[in-house]
Amino acid sequence: MKKVTVQLHSNQAMALLKDLQRVNVLTIVEQIEDNLIIPDWQQKMVLQRVEDARKNPALLLNWSDVKNSI
């Protein structure tokens, strides 16, 4: 298991994470660290990927297919 921390700037991003939590892909742990800085380029990349997936859901991989390919 890998632990990461993210700072969300929209309800849409949180909704996406909650969907992933419902299918047991991740666990949301509420913790705020004031000293954590996520680079702007990384934030923009995540937001762009979320937007791309929203516009074209066919870009998303089926979890069963991912598990079978590993």
C-alpha positions in Angstrom: 0.0 0.0 0.0 1.3 3.4 -0.9 0.3 6.5 1.1 0.0 9.9 -0.6 -1.4 13.2 0.5 -3.4 15.5 -1.8 -5.0 18.9 -1.4 -8.3 19.2 -3.2 -9.5 22.4 -4.7 -12.9 21.3 -5.9 -15.9 19.2 -4.9 -15.7 17.3 -8.2 -12.2 16.0 -7.3 -13.5 14.8 -3.9 -16.4 13.1 -5.6 -14.1 11.2 -7.8 -12.0 10.1 -4.9 -15.1 9.0 -3.0 -16.1 6.9 -6.0 -12.7 5.2 -5.9 -13.2 4.6 -2.2 -16.5 2.9 -2.8 -14.9 0.3 -5.1 -12.1 -0.3 -2.5 -9.4 1.3 -4.6 -8.3 3.7 -2.0 -9.0 4.8 1.6 -9.6 8.4 2.4 -7.8 9.5 5.6 -8.6 13.0 6.8 -5.3 14.6 7.8 -4.1 18.1 7.1 -0.4 18.9 7.0 0.4 22.6 6.8 4.0 22.0 5.5 2.9 20.0 2.4 3.3 21.7 -0.9 2.1 20.2 -4.1 3.7 21.7 -7.2 1.4 23.8 -9.4 2.3 21.6 -12.5 1.2 18.5 -10.6 -2.1 20.1 -9.5 -2.8 21.2 -13.1 -2.0 17.7 -14.4 -4.5 16.1 -12.1 -7.2 18.6 -12.8 -6.6 18.2 -16.6 -6.9 14.4 -16.3 -10.1 14.7 -14.2 -11.5 17.0 -16.9 -10.4 14.7 -19.7 -12.1 11.8 -18.0 -15.3 13.8 -17.4 -15.5 14.8 -21.1 -14.6 11.3 -22.3 -15.3 8.5 -19.8 -14.0 6.0 -22.4 -10.5 7.1 -21.4 -11.0 5.5 -18.0 -9.8 1.9 -17.6 -12.1 -0.8 -16.3 -10.8 -2.0 -12.9 -11.3 -5.7 -13.8 -9.2 -5.2 -17.0 -6.4 -3.5 -15.0 -6.4 -6.3 -12.4 -6.2 -9.0 -15.2 -3.3 -7.2 -16.9 -1.2 -7.2 -13.7 
